[in-house]
Amino acid sequence: MAPGLLLIWGAYLYPPLHESITPHAVAMAVGGVLIALAHLVNLRLSWGHSH
């Protein structure tokens, strides 16, 4: 999850990356996919566990 968040925040806060269209879109898309995969892994690992 952390690499995905770093990519998204980096694409937002780093001005040269934020101002260029294609690299910004790629960084945001890859970051979003990494976050989504982290959520899916978390759901898979917690499936069947009850507390």
TAVEN-V397578 format. One record per helix or strand of 3 or more residues. SS is the DSSP state (2 for helix, 1 for strand). FROM is the first residue (numbers start at 1). LEN is the number of residues. Records with the same first field share a line. If there is no record, write none. Layout:
BEGIN
SS = FROM-LEN, FROM-LEN
END
This chain:
BEGIN
2 = 2-12, 15-5, 21-26
END
